[in-house]
Structures are given as structure tokens and as C-alpha cells.
Amino acid sequence: MASESYRLNVTLDGEYGARLSRLAQRAHVQEGTLARSLLSTAIDQADPDASNIVELLDGIDGAWERIDRGRRQAREGKTIALEDL
């Protein structure tokens, strides 16, 4: 049975990027390979209960500020159409 693949672009802040790089070097794997594995494990272990998802999202540093910035940019027309990506 073939599985579908989805491509995501994830940006890590400097601390997490450096940490991922060090872990990948120790494991002798590419950073992307390790990142996929870690993300897959986190998704497998995530509780799909909506209240837990909200708690998880609320725990992301700066998330609300980024949401507000994105909304402001959208209102100001500072967006890129999906077909232009």
C-alpha cells in the first residue's frame, strides 16, 4: 500500500535550529531526515482531543503575535497568492 507524502516548510528559531543540527551530527543523519522523524513521532504521540490541541498551540512562544502580524499583513495586502508560490 503506497502512502501519500506531504511537503511542509518549517522554520525553527535559532536555538532549535542549532539543537537540531547538533542532534543530526551526533546521529550521523541529515537535519531534514531527523526533523521528519521527530515531527512524525510528535504527531503520533499527540492527543487529538481539541482541548489538548488548543493548550499545545497556546504554549508556542510568540504564536499570538505572529497570528496578529499575519492578519495585519493580510489586511494591508502584503500577501502572496498560492498560485504564485
PDB file with SEQRES, HELIX, SHEET and CRYST1 records, atoms N, CA, C and O in Angstrom:
SEQRES   1 A   85  MET ALA SER GLU SER TYR ARG LEU ASN VAL THR LEU ASP          
SEQRES   2 A   85  GLY GLU TYR GLY ALA ARG LEU SER ARG LEU ALA GLN ARG          
SEQRES   3 A   85  ALA HIS VAL GLN GLU GLY THR LEU ALA ARG SER LEU LEU          
SEQRES   4 A   85  SER THR ALA ILE ASP GLN ALA ASP PRO ASP ALA SER ASN          
SEQRES   5 A   85  ILE VAL GLU LEU LEU ASP GLY ILE ASP GLY ALA TRP GLU          
SEQRES   6 A   85  ARG ILE ASP ARG GLY ARG ARG GLN ALA ARG GLU GLY LYS          
SEQRES   7 A   85  THR ILE ALA LEU GLU ASP LEU                                  
HELIX    1 AA1 GLY A   14  ALA A   27  1                                  14    
HELIX    2 AA2 GLU A   31  GLN A   45  1                                  15    
HELIX    3 AA3 ALA A   50  ASP A   58  1                                   9    
HELIX    4 AA4 ALA A   63  ARG A   75  1                                  13    
HELIX    5 AA5 LEU A   82  ASP A   84  5                                   3    
CRYST1    1.000    1.000    1.000  90.00  90.00  90.00 P 1           1          
ATOM      1  N   MET A   1       0.844  -1.179   0.000  1.00  0.00           N  
ATOM      2  CA  MET A   1       0.000   0.000   0.000  1.00  0.00           C  
ATOM      3  C   MET A   1       0.888   1.241   0.000  1.00  0.00           C  
ATOM      4  O   MET A   1       1.682   1.442   0.919  1.00  0.00           O  
ATOM      5  N   ALA A   2       0.754   2.059  -1.019  1.00  0.00           N  
ATOM      6  CA  ALA A   2       1.553   3.281  -1.132  1.00  0.00           C  
ATOM      7  C   ALA A   2       0.955   4.367  -0.254  1.00  0.00           C  
ATOM      8  O   ALA A   2      -0.265   4.487  -0.139  1.00  0.00           O  
ATOM      9  N   SER A   3       1.814   5.144   0.357  1.00  0.00           N  
ATOM     10  CA  SER A   3       1.324   6.246   1.185  1.00  0.00           C  
ATOM     11  C   SER A   3       1.613   7.565   0.486  1.00  0.00           C  
ATOM     12  O   SER A   3       2.593   7.706  -0.244  1.00  0.00           O  
ATOM     13  N   GLU A   4       0.730   8.526   0.733  1.00  0.00           N  
ATOM     14  CA  GLU A   4       0.936   9.860   0.173  1.00  0.00           C  
ATOM     15  C   GLU A   4       1.973  10.600   0.988  1.00  0.00           C  
ATOM     16  O   GLU A   4       2.140  10.340   2.179  1.00  0.00           O  
ATOM     17  N   SER A   5       2.664  11.516   0.352  1.00  0.00           N  
ATOM     18  CA  SER A   5       3.619  12.370   1.040  1.00  0.00           C  
ATOM     19  C   SER A   5       3.132  13.803   0.960  1.00  0.00           C  
ATOM     20  O   SER A   5       2.525  14.212  -0.029  1.00  0.00           O  
ATOM     21  N   TYR A   6       3.401  14.554   1.998  1.00  0.00           N  
ATOM     22  CA  TYR A   6       3.061  15.970   2.046  1.00  0.00           C  
ATOM     23  C   TYR A   6       4.327  16.731   2.368  1.00  0.00           C  
ATOM     24  O   TYR A   6       5.095  16.337   3.245  1.00  0.00           O  
ATOM     25  N   ARG A   7       4.541  17.811   1.664  1.00  0.00           N  
ATOM     26  CA  ARG A   7       5.712  18.637   1.911  1.00  0.00           C  
ATOM     27  C   ARG A   7       5.305  19.827   2.775  1.00  0.00           C  
ATOM     28  O   ARG A   7       4.341  20.528   2.470  1.00  0.00           O  
ATOM     29  N   LEU A   8       6.043  20.042   3.842  1.00  0.00           N  
ATOM     30  CA  LEU A   8       5.846  21.185   4.722  1.00  0.00           C  
ATOM     31  C   LEU A   8       7.166  21.917   4.856  1.00  0.00           C  
ATOM     32  O   LEU A   8       8.228  21.293   4.866  1.00  0.00           O  
ATOM     33  N   ASN A   9       7.109  23.212   4.958  1.00  0.00           N  
ATOM     34  CA  ASN A   9       8.289  24.006   5.268  1.00  0.00           C  
ATOM     35  C   ASN A   9       8.131  24.513   6.686  1.00  0.00           C  
ATOM     36  O   ASN A   9       7.148  25.178   7.012  1.00  0.00           O  
ATOM     37  N   VAL A  10       9.093  24.200   7.520  1.00  0.00           N  
ATOM     38  CA  VAL A  10       9.048  24.583   8.924  1.00  0.00           C  
ATOM     39  C   VAL A  10      10.257  25.459   9.215  1.00  0.00           C  
ATOM     40  O   VAL A  10      11.381  25.125   8.840  1.00  0.00           O  
ATOM     41  N   THR A  11      10.022  26.572   9.878  1.00  0.00           N  
ATOM     42  CA  THR A  11      11.111  27.456  10.270  1.00  0.00           C  
ATOM     43  C   THR A  11      11.317  27.333  11.773  1.00  0.00           C  
ATOM     44  O   THR A  11      10.386  27.520  12.556  1.00  0.00           O  
ATOM     45  N   LEU A  12      12.527  27.021  12.158  1.00  0.00           N  
ATOM     46  CA  LEU A  12      12.864  26.926  13.578  1.00  0.00           C  
ATOM     47  C   LEU A  12      13.614  28.182  13.994  1.00  0.00           C  
ATOM     48  O   LEU A  12      14.353  28.767  13.201  1.00  0.00           O  
ATOM     49  N   ASP A  13      13.418  28.592  15.242  1.00  0.00           N  
ATOM     50  CA  ASP A  13      14.208  29.725  15.713  1.00  0.00           C  
ATOM     51  C   ASP A  13      15.648  29.253  15.885  1.00  0.00           C  
ATOM     52  O   ASP A  13      15.932  28.057  15.812  1.00  0.00           O  
ATOM     53  N   GLY A  14      16.531  30.177  16.108  1.00  0.00           N  
ATOM     54  CA  GLY A  14      17.960  29.873  16.155  1.00  0.00           C  
ATOM     55  C   GLY A  14      18.338  28.783  17.142  1.00  0.00           C  
ATOM     56  O   GLY A  14      19.151  27.913  16.831  1.00  0.00           O  
ATOM     57  N   GLU A  15      17.752  28.827  18.327  1.00  0.00           N  
ATOM     58  CA  GLU A  15      18.088  27.845  19.357  1.00  0.00           C  
ATOM     59  C   GLU A  15      17.691  26.436  18.921  1.00  0.00           C  
ATOM     60  O   GLU A  15      18.478  25.499  19.048  1.00  0.00           O  
ATOM     61  N   TYR A  16      16.465  26.288  18.406  1.00  0.00           N  
ATOM     62  CA  TYR A  16      16.013  24.966  17.991  1.00  0.00           C  
ATOM     63  C   TYR A  16      16.726  24.496  16.730  1.00  0.00           C  
ATOM     64  O   TYR A  16      16.986  23.303  16.575  1.00  0.00           O  
ATOM     65  N   GLY A  17      17.043  25.411  15.835  1.00  0.00           N  
ATOM     66  CA  GLY A  17      17.793  25.050  14.643  1.00  0.00           C  
ATOM     67  C   GLY A  17      19.174  24.519  14.995  1.00  0.00           C  
ATOM     68  O   GLY A  17      19.620  23.516  14.439  1.00  0.00           O  
ATOM     69  N   ALA A  18      19.845  25.188  15.912  1.00  0.00           N  
ATOM     70  CA  ALA A  18      21.172  24.752  16.345  1.00  0.00           C  
ATOM     71  C   ALA A  18      21.092  23.412  17.062  1.00  0.00           C  
ATOM     72  O   ALA A  18      21.951  22.547  16.887  1.00  0.00           O  
ATOM     73  N   ARG A  19      20.061  23.253  17.864  1.00  0.00           N  
ATOM     74  CA  ARG A  19      19.871  21.993  18.587  1.00  0.00           C  
ATOM     75  C   ARG A  19      19.644  20.840  17.613  1.00  0.00           C  
ATOM     76  O   ARG A  19      20.226  19.766  17.764  1.00  0.00           O  
ATOM     77  N   LEU A  20      18.789  21.073  16.608  1.00  0.00           N  
ATOM     78  CA  LEU A  20      18.528  20.054  15.597  1.00  0.00           C  
ATOM     79  C   LEU A  20      19.822  19.708  14.858  1.00  0.00           C  
ATOM     80  O   LEU A  20      20.098  18.536  14.602  1.00  0.00           O  
ATOM     81  N   SER A  21      20.598  20.708  14.524  1.00  0.00           N  
ATOM     82  CA  SER A  21      21.860  20.490  13.824  1.00  0.00           C  
ATOM     83  C   SER A  21      22.814  19.627  14.657  1.00  0.00           C  
ATOM     84  O   SER A  21      23.435  18.703  14.132  1.00  0.00           O  
ATOM     85  N   ARG A  22      22.929  19.927  15.942  1.00  0.00           N  
ATOM     86  CA  ARG A  22      23.806  19.135  16.817  1.00  0.00           C  
ATOM     87  C   ARG A  22      23.321  17.697  16.935  1.00  0.00           C  
ATOM     88  O   ARG A  22      24.120  16.761  16.883  1.00  0.00           O  
ATOM     89  N   LEU A  23      22.016  17.520  17.093  1.00  0.00           N  
ATOM     90  CA  LEU A  23      21.461  16.164  17.183  1.00  0.00           C  
ATOM     91  C   LEU A  23      21.710  15.375  15.901  1.00  0.00           C  
ATOM     92  O   LEU A  23      22.066  14.198  15.952  1.00  0.00           O  
ATOM     93  N   ALA A  24      21.526  16.017  14.766  1.00  0.00           N  
ATOM     94  CA  ALA A  24      21.737  15.354  13.484  1.00  0.00           C  
ATOM     95  C   ALA A  24      23.202  14.957  13.311  1.00  0.00           C  
ATOM     96  O   ALA A  24      23.496  13.873  12.807  1.00  0.00           O  
ATOM     97  N   GLN A  25      24.119  15.828  13.726  1.00  0.00           N  
ATOM     98  CA  GLN A  25      25.542  15.499  13.633  1.00  0.00           C  
ATOM     99  C   GLN A  25      25.874  14.287  14.496  1.00  0.00           C  
ATOM    100  O   GLN A  25      26.602  13.392  14.068  1.00  0.00           O  
ATOM    101  N   ARG A  26      25.335  14.264  15.712  1.00  0.00           N  
ATOM    102  CA  ARG A  26      25.588  13.124  16.608  1.00  0.00           C  
ATOM    103  C   ARG A  26      25.027  11.827  16.057  1.00  0.00           C  
ATOM    104  O   ARG A  26      25.626  10.763  16.217  1.00  0.00           O  
ATOM    105  N   ALA A  27      23.871  11.917  15.404  1.00  0.00           N  
ATOM    106  CA  ALA A  27      23.210  10.726  14.866  1.00  0.00           C  
ATOM    107  C   ALA A  27      23.733  10.362  13.474  1.00  0.00           C  
ATOM    108  O   ALA A  27      23.369   9.321  12.928  1.00  0.00           O  
ATOM    109  N   HIS A  28      24.581  11.210  12.904  1.00  0.00           N  
ATOM    110  CA  HIS A  28      25.139  10.997  11.564  1.00  0.00           C  
ATOM    111  C   HIS A  28      24.040  10.881  10.510  1.00  0.00           C  
ATOM    112  O   HIS A  28      24.074   9.999   9.652  1.00  0.00           O  
ATOM    113  N   VAL A  29      23.063  11.792  10.590  1.00  0.00           N  
ATOM    114  CA  VAL A  29      21.983  11.861   9.599  1.00  0.00           C  
ATOM    115  C   VAL A  29      21.809  13.311   9.177  1.00  0.00           C  
ATOM    116  O   VAL A  29      22.284  14.228   9.846  1.00  0.00           O  
ATOM    117  N   GLN A  30      21.126  13.503   8.063  1.00  0.00           N  
ATOM    118  CA  GLN A  30      20.813  14.846   7.595  1.00  0.00           C  
ATOM    119  C   GLN A  30      19.790  15.485   8.538  1.00  0.00           C  
ATOM    120  O   GLN A  30      18.961  14.788   9.122  1.00  0.00           O  
ATOM    121  N   GLU A  31      19.850  16.797   8.684  1.00  0.00           N  
ATOM    122  CA  GLU A  31      18.920  17.514   9.555  1.00  0.00           C  
ATOM    123  C   GLU A  31      17.468  17.261   9.147  1.00  0.00           C  
ATOM    124  O   GLU A  31      16.612  17.047  10.005  1.00  0.00           O  
ATOM    125  N   GLY A  32      17.187  17.285   7.842  1.00  0.00           N  
ATOM    126  CA  GLY A  32      15.824  17.065   7.364  1.00  0.00           C  
ATOM    127  C   GLY A  32      15.295  15.689   7.720  1.00  0.00           C  
ATOM    128  O   GLY A  32      14.122  15.536   8.058  1.00  0.00           O  
ATOM    129  N   THR A  33      16.165  14.686   7.643  1.00  0.00           N  
ATOM    130  CA  THR A  33      15.773  13.322   7.999  1.00  0.00           C  
ATOM    131  C   THR A  33      15.400  13.247   9.473  1.00  0.00           C  
ATOM    132  O   THR A  33      14.379  12.664   9.838  1.00  0.00           O  
ATOM    133  N   LEU A  34      16.229  13.839  10.305  1.00  0.00           N  
ATOM    134  CA  LEU A  34      15.956  13.837  11.738  1.00  0.00           C  
ATOM    135  C   LEU A  34      14.697  14.642  12.050  1.00  0.00           C  
ATOM    136  O   LEU A  34      13.879  14.222  12.869  1.00  0.00           O  
ATOM    137  N   ALA A  35      14.538  15.784  11.408  1.00  0.00           N  
ATOM    138  CA  ALA A  35      13.361  16.622  11.636  1.00  0.00           C  
ATOM    139  C   ALA A  35      12.090  15.862  11.269  1.00  0.00           C  
ATOM    140  O   ALA A  35      11.109  15.914  12.011  1.00  0.00           O  
ATOM    141  N   ARG A  36      12.090  15.153  10.130  1.00  0.00           N  
ATOM    142  CA  ARG A  36      10.923  14.356   9.730  1.00  0.00           C  
ATOM    143  C   ARG A  36      10.604  13.300  10.769  1.00  0.00           C  
ATOM    144  O   ARG A  36       9.443  13.100  11.126  1.00  0.00           O  
ATOM    145  N   SER A  37      11.633  12.629  11.252  1.00  0.00           N  
ATOM    146  CA  SER A  37      11.439  11.581  12.249  1.00  0.00           C  
ATOM    147  C   SER A  37      10.867  12.141  13.551  1.00  0.00           C  
ATOM    148  O   SER A  37       9.931  11.585  14.125  1.00  0.00           O  
ATOM    149  N   LEU A  38      11.451  13.258  14.005  1.00  0.00           N  
ATOM    150  CA  LEU A  38      10.971  13.877  15.251  1.00  0.00           C  
ATOM    151  C   LEU A  38       9.538  14.374  15.108  1.00  0.00           C  
ATOM    152  O   LEU A  38       8.722  14.191  16.012  1.00  0.00           O  
ATOM    153  N   LEU A  39       9.231  14.998  13.980  1.00  0.00           N  
ATOM    154  CA  LEU A  39       7.876  15.503  13.767  1.00  0.00           C  
ATOM    155  C   LEU A  39       6.888  14.354  13.667  1.00  0.00           C  
ATOM    156  O   LEU A  39       5.794  14.432  14.225  1.00  0.00           O  
ATOM    157  N   SER A  40       7.251  13.297  12.970  1.00  0.00           N  
ATOM    158  CA  SER A  40       6.364  12.132  12.856  1.00  0.00           C  
ATOM    159  C   SER A  40       6.074  11.531  14.228  1.00  0.00           C  
ATOM    160  O   SER A  40       4.934  11.178  14.529  1.00  0.00           O  
ATOM    161  N   THR A  41       7.106  11.418  15.056  1.00  0.00           N  
ATOM    162  CA  THR A  41       6.929  10.889  16.408  1.00  0.00           C  
ATOM    163  C   THR A  41       6.013  11.790  17.230  1.00  0.00           C  
ATOM    164  O   THR A  41       5.125  11.308  17.933  1.00  0.00           O  
ATOM    165  N   ALA A  42       6.234  13.099  17.137  1.00  0.00           N  
ATOM    166  CA  ALA A  42       5.390  14.040  17.891  1.00  0.00           C  
ATOM    167  C   ALA A  42       3.933  13.948  17.439  1.00  0.00           C  
ATOM    168  O   ALA A  42       3.023  14.000  18.266  1.00  0.00           O  
ATOM    169  N   ILE A  43       3.711  13.814  16.139  1.00  0.00           N  
ATOM    170  CA  ILE A  43       2.343  13.703  15.622  1.00  0.00           C  
ATOM    171  C   ILE A  43       1.710  12.406  16.101  1.00  0.00           C  
ATOM    172  O   ILE A  43       0.546  12.393  16.503  1.00  0.00           O  
ATOM    173  N   ASP A  44       2.472  11.308  16.060  1.00  0.00           N  
ATOM    174  CA  ASP A  44       1.950  10.019  16.529  1.00  0.00           C  
ATOM    175  C   ASP A  44       1.556  10.076  17.997  1.00  0.00           C  
ATOM    176  O   ASP A  44       0.583   9.441  18.405  1.00  0.00           O  
ATOM    177  N   GLN A  45       2.296  10.822  18.782  1.00  0.00           N  
ATOM    178  CA  GLN A  45       2.052  10.886  20.221  1.00  0.00           C  
ATOM    179  C   GLN A  45       1.064  11.977  20.618  1.00  0.00           C  
ATOM    180  O   GLN A  45       0.650  12.039  21.775  1.00  0.00           O  
ATOM    181  N   ALA A  46       0.683  12.827  19.688  1.00  0.00           N  
ATOM    182  CA  ALA A  46      -0.228  13.943  20.002  1.00  0.00           C  
ATOM    183  C   ALA A  46      -1.621  13.414  20.312  1.00  0.00           C  
ATOM    184  O   ALA A  46      -2.118  12.508  19.643  1.00  0.00           O  
ATOM    185  N   ASP A  47      -2.230  13.978  21.314  1.00  0.00           N  
ATOM    186  CA  ASP A  47      -3.598  13.632  21.688  1.00  0.00           C  
ATOM    187  C   ASP A  47      -4.530  14.455  20.811  1.00  0.00           C  
ATOM    188  O   ASP A  47      -4.469  15.685  20.833  1.00  0.00           O  
ATOM    189  N   PRO A  48      -5.401  13.791  20.032  1.00  0.00           N  
ATOM    190  CA  PRO A  48      -6.263  14.543  19.114  1.00  0.00           C  
ATOM    191  C   PRO A  48      -7.418  15.281  19.788  1.00  0.00           C  
ATOM    192  O   PRO A  48      -8.216  15.916  19.099  1.00  0.00           O  
ATOM    193  N   ASP A  49      -7.528  15.216  21.099  1.00  0.00           N  
ATOM    194  CA  ASP A  49      -8.581  15.933  21.812  1.00  0.00           C  
ATOM    195  C   ASP A  49      -8.385  17.431  21.586  1.00  0.00           C  
ATOM    196  O   ASP A  49      -7.304  17.969  21.828  1.00  0.00           O  
ATOM    197  N   ALA A  50      -9.427  18.088  21.126  1.00  0.00           N  
ATOM    198  CA  ALA A  50      -9.336  19.516  20.761  1.00  0.00           C  
ATOM    199  C   ALA A  50      -8.818  20.377  21.907  1.00  0.00           C  
ATOM    200  O   ALA A  50      -8.054  21.312  21.671  1.00  0.00           O  
ATOM    201  N   SER A  51      -9.212  20.086  23.126  1.00  0.00           N  
ATOM    202  CA  SER A  51      -8.756  20.921  24.242  1.00  0.00           C  
ATOM    203  C   SER A  51      -7.248  20.801  24.426  1.00  0.00           C  
ATOM    204  O   SER A  51      -6.599  21.767  24.825  1.00  0.00           O  
ATOM    205  N   ASN A  52      -6.686  19.639  24.143  1.00  0.00           N  
ATOM    206  CA  ASN A  52      -5.240  19.477  24.249  1.00  0.00           C  
ATOM    207  C   ASN A  52      -4.514  20.189  23.116  1.00  0.00           C  
ATOM    208  O   ASN A  52      -3.418  20.715  23.312  1.00  0.00           O  
ATOM    209  N   ILE A  53      -5.114  20.209  21.943  1.00  0.00           N  
ATOM    210  CA  ILE A  53      -4.508  20.903  20.811  1.00  0.00           C  
ATOM    211  C   ILE A  53      -4.444  22.400  21.101  1.00  0.00           C  
ATOM    212  O   ILE A  53      -3.431  23.044  20.832  1.00  0.00           O  
ATOM    213  N   VAL A  54      -5.530  22.953  21.650  1.00  0.00           N  
ATOM    214  CA  VAL A  54      -5.549  24.382  21.988  1.00  0.00           C  
ATOM    215  C   VAL A  54      -4.471  24.684  23.019  1.00  0.00           C  
ATOM    216  O   VAL A  54      -3.774  25.693  22.907  1.00  0.00           O  
ATOM    217  N   GLU A  55      -4.325  23.823  24.019  1.00  0.00           N  
ATOM    218  CA  GLU A  55      -3.299  24.017  25.041  1.00  0.00           C  
ATOM    219  C   GLU A  55      -1.905  23.968  24.421  1.00  0.00           C  
ATOM    220  O   GLU A  55      -1.033  24.760  24.778  1.00  0.00           O  
ATOM    221  N   LEU A  56      -1.701  23.042  23.497  1.00  0.00           N  
ATOM    222  CA  LEU A  56      -0.421  22.934  22.809  1.00  0.00           C  
ATOM    223  C   LEU A  56      -0.119  24.204  22.023  1.00  0.00           C  
ATOM    224  O   LEU A  56       0.983  24.745  22.114  1.00  0.00           O  
ATOM    225  N   LEU A  57      -1.089  24.680  21.253  1.00  0.00           N  
ATOM    226  CA  LEU A  57      -0.898  25.890  20.455  1.00  0.00           C  
ATOM    227  C   LEU A  57      -0.676  27.114  21.333  1.00  0.00           C  
ATOM    228  O   LEU A  57       0.139  27.977  21.008  1.00  0.00           O  
ATOM    229  N   ASP A  58      -1.405  27.189  22.449  1.00  0.00           N  
ATOM    230  CA  ASP A  58      -1.228  28.322  23.357  1.00  0.00           C  
ATOM    231  C   ASP A  58       0.169  28.339  23.977  1.00  0.00           C  
ATOM    232  O   ASP A  58       0.638  29.390  24.415  1.00  0.00           O  
ATOM    233  N   GLY A  59       0.831  27.196  24.016  1.00  0.00           N  
ATOM    234  CA  GLY A  59       2.159  27.110  24.606  1.00  0.00           C  
ATOM    235  C   GLY A  59       3.285  27.516  23.670  1.00  0.00           C  
ATOM    236  O   GLY A  59       4.444  27.552  24.084  1.00  0.00           O  
ATOM    237  N   ILE A  60       2.972  27.820  22.427  1.00  0.00           N  
ATOM    238  CA  ILE A  60       4.006  28.205  21.470  1.00  0.00           C  
ATOM    239  C   ILE A  60       4.350  29.674  21.685  1.00  0.00           C  
ATOM    240  O   ILE A  60       3.502  30.553  21.530  1.00  0.00           O  
ATOM    241  N   ASP A  61       5.616  29.929  22.048  1.00  0.00           N  
ATOM    242  CA  ASP A  61       6.057  31.304  22.289  1.00  0.00           C  
ATOM    243  C   ASP A  61       5.870  32.158  21.044  1.00  0.00           C  
ATOM    244  O   ASP A  61       6.300  31.785  19.952  1.00  0.00           O  
ATOM    245  N   GLY A  62       5.231  33.298  21.214  1.00  0.00           N  
ATOM    246  CA  GLY A  62       5.069  34.260  20.137  1.00  0.00           C  
ATOM    247  C   GLY A  62       4.003  33.919  19.117  1.00  0.00           C  
ATOM    248  O   GLY A  62       3.857  34.625  18.119  1.00  0.00           O  
ATOM    249  N   ALA A  63       3.246  32.838  19.350  1.00  0.00           N  
ATOM    250  CA  ALA A  63       2.250  32.410  18.360  1.00  0.00           C  
ATOM    251  C   ALA A  63       1.200  33.487  18.122  1.00  0.00           C  
ATOM    252  O   ALA A  63       0.887  33.802  16.974  1.00  0.00           O  
ATOM    253  N   TRP A  64       0.657  34.051  19.187  1.00  0.00           N  
ATOM    254  CA  TRP A  64      -0.398  35.065  19.023  1.00  0.00           C  
ATOM    255  C   TRP A  64       0.135  36.291  18.300  1.00  0.00           C  
ATOM    256  O   TRP A  64      -0.560  36.883  17.474  1.00  0.00           O  
ATOM    257  N   GLU A  65       1.372  36.674  18.609  1.00  0.00           N  
ATOM    258  CA  GLU A  65       1.966  37.830  17.941  1.00  0.00           C  
ATOM    259  C   GLU A  65       2.125  37.563  16.445  1.00  0.00           C  
ATOM    260  O   GLU A  65       1.883  38.452  15.628  1.00  0.00           O  
ATOM    261  N   ARG A  66       2.529  36.349  16.085  1.00  0.00           N  
ATOM    262  CA  ARG A  66       2.678  36.007  14.666  1.00  0.00           C  
ATOM    263  C   ARG A  66       1.326  35.965  13.967  1.00  0.00           C  
ATOM    264  O   ARG A  66       1.208  36.359  12.807  1.00  0.00           O  
ATOM    265  N   ILE A  67       0.308  35.486  14.676  1.00  0.00           N  
ATOM    266  CA  ILE A  67      -1.045  35.484  14.103  1.00  0.00           C  
ATOM    267  C   ILE A  67      -1.492  36.915  13.834  1.00  0.00           C  
ATOM    268  O   ILE A  67      -1.993  37.225  12.753  1.00  0.00           O  
ATOM    269  N   ASP A  68      -1.306  37.780  14.820  1.00  0.00           N  
ATOM    270  CA  ASP A  68      -1.685  39.188  14.647  1.00  0.00           C  
ATOM    271  C   ASP A  68      -0.923  39.836  13.498  1.00  0.00           C  
ATOM    272  O   ASP A  68      -1.503  40.581  12.708  1.00  0.00           O  
ATOM    273  N   ARG A  69       0.372  39.555  13.403  1.00  0.00           N  
ATOM    274  CA  ARG A  69       1.177  40.111  12.318  1.00  0.00           C  
ATOM    275  C   ARG A  69       0.664  39.611  10.965  1.00  0.00           C  
ATOM    276  O   ARG A  69       0.573  40.388  10.014  1.00  0.00           O  
ATOM    277  N   GLY A  70       0.332  38.330  10.872  1.00  0.00           N  
ATOM    278  CA  GLY A  70      -0.192  37.770   9.629  1.00  0.00           C  
ATOM    279  C   GLY A  70      -1.517  38.385   9.231  1.00  0.00           C  
ATOM    280  O   GLY A  70      -1.749  38.677   8.058  1.00  0.00           O  
ATOM    281  N   ARG A  71      -2.379  38.580  10.206  1.00  0.00           N  
ATOM    282  CA  ARG A  71      -3.672  39.232   9.921  1.00  0.00           C  
ATOM    283  C   ARG A  71      -3.471  40.669   9.441  1.00  0.00           C  
ATOM    284  O   ARG A  71      -4.123  41.115   8.497  1.00  0.00           O  
ATOM    285  N   ARG A  72      -2.566  41.385  10.098  1.00  0.00           N  
ATOM    286  CA  ARG A  72      -2.290  42.767   9.710  1.00  0.00           C  
ATOM    287  C   ARG A  72      -1.720  42.813   8.291  1.00  0.00           C  
ATOM    288  O   ARG A  72      -2.121  43.650   7.482  1.00  0.00           O  
ATOM    289  N   GLN A  73      -0.794  41.918   8.000  1.00  0.00           N  
ATOM    290  CA  GLN A  73      -0.214  41.876   6.663  1.00  0.00           C  
ATOM    291  C   GLN A  73      -1.279  41.546   5.613  1.00  0.00           C  
ATOM    292  O   GLN A  73      -1.260  42.102   4.515  1.00  0.00           O  
ATOM    293  N   ALA A  74      -2.193  40.658   5.942  1.00  0.00           N  
ATOM    294  CA  ALA A  74      -3.269  40.313   5.004  1.00  0.00           C  
ATOM    295  C   ALA A  74      -4.169  41.521   4.752  1.00  0.00           C  
ATOM    296  O   ALA A  74      -4.538  41.794   3.611  1.00  0.00           O  
ATOM    297  N   ARG A  75      -4.524  42.245   5.822  1.00  0.00           N  
ATOM    298  CA  ARG A  75      -5.363  43.437   5.664  1.00  0.00           C  
ATOM    299  C   ARG A  75      -4.678  44.493   4.801  1.00  0.00           C  
ATOM    300  O   ARG A  75      -5.333  45.213   4.046  1.00  0.00           O  
ATOM    301  N   GLU A  76      -3.348  44.578   4.921  1.00  0.00           N  
ATOM    302  CA  GLU A  76      -2.579  45.573   4.170  1.00  0.00           C  
ATOM    303  C   GLU A  76      -2.230  45.088   2.762  1.00  0.00           C  
ATOM    304  O   GLU A  76      -1.552  45.791   2.012  1.00  0.00           O  
ATOM    305  N   GLY A  77      -2.687  43.902   2.408  1.00  0.00           N  
ATOM    306  CA  GLY A  77      -2.416  43.372   1.073  1.00  0.00           C  
ATOM    307  C   GLY A  77      -1.004  42.855   0.885  1.00  0.00           C  
ATOM    308  O   GLY A  77      -0.555  42.681  -0.248  1.00  0.00           O  
ATOM    309  N   LYS A  78      -0.315  42.614   1.948  1.00  0.00           N  
ATOM    310  CA  LYS A  78       1.066  42.120   1.877  1.00  0.00           C  
ATOM    311  C   LYS A  78       1.062  40.587   1.910  1.00  0.00           C  
ATOM    312  O   LYS A  78       1.633  39.967   2.806  1.00  0.00           O  
ATOM    313  N   THR A  79       0.411  40.006   0.923  1.00  0.00           N  
ATOM    314  CA  THR A  79       0.315  38.551   0.836  1.00  0.00           C  
ATOM    315  C   THR A  79       0.752  38.084  -0.544  1.00  0.00           C  
ATOM    316  O   THR A  79       0.903  38.884  -1.468  1.00  0.00           O  
ATOM    317  N   ILE A  80       0.950  36.794  -0.666  1.00  0.00           N  
ATOM    318  CA  ILE A  80       1.298  36.187  -1.949  1.00  0.00           C  
ATOM    319  C   ILE A  80       0.231  35.148  -2.262  1.00  0.00           C  
ATOM    320  O   ILE A  80      -0.070  34.283  -1.439  1.00  0.00           O  
ATOM    321  N   ALA A  81      -0.330  35.241  -3.443  1.00  0.00           N  
ATOM    322  CA  ALA A  81      -1.340  34.274  -3.862  1.00  0.00           C  
ATOM    323  C   ALA A  81      -0.725  32.873  -3.913  1.00  0.00           C  
ATOM    324  O   ALA A  81       0.434  32.721  -4.297  1.00  0.00           O  
ATOM    325  N   LEU A  82      -1.495  31.849  -3.530  1.00  0.00           N  
ATOM    326  CA  LEU A  82      -0.982  30.492  -3.512  1.00  0.00           C  
ATOM    327  C   LEU A  82      -0.416  30.061  -4.857  1.00  0.00           C  
ATOM    328  O   LEU A  82       0.603  29.371  -4.913  1.00  0.00           O  
ATOM    329  N   GLU A  83      -1.074  30.465  -5.942  1.00  0.00           N  
ATOM    330  CA  GLU A  83      -0.571  30.041  -7.259  1.00  0.00           C  
ATOM    331  C   GLU A  83       0.761  30.700  -7.612  1.00  0.00           C  
ATOM    332  O   GLU A  83       1.440  30.263  -8.541  1.00  0.00           O  
ATOM    333  N   ASP A  84       1.142  31.752  -6.877  1.00  0.00           N  
ATOM    334  CA  ASP A  84       2.426  32.412  -7.116  1.00  0.00           C  
ATOM    335  C   ASP A  84       3.560  31.837  -6.292  1.00  0.00           C  
ATOM    336  O   ASP A  84       4.711  32.245  -6.445  1.00  0.00           O  
ATOM    337  N   LEU A  85       3.246  30.898  -5.422  1.00  0.00           N  
ATOM    338  CA  LEU A  85       4.299  30.297  -4.579  1.00  0.00           C  
ATOM    339  C   LEU A  85       5.057  29.235  -5.328  1.00  0.00           C  
ATOM    340  O   LEU A  85       5.975  28.626  -4.777  1.00  0.00           O  
TER     341      LEU A  85                                                      
END                                                                             
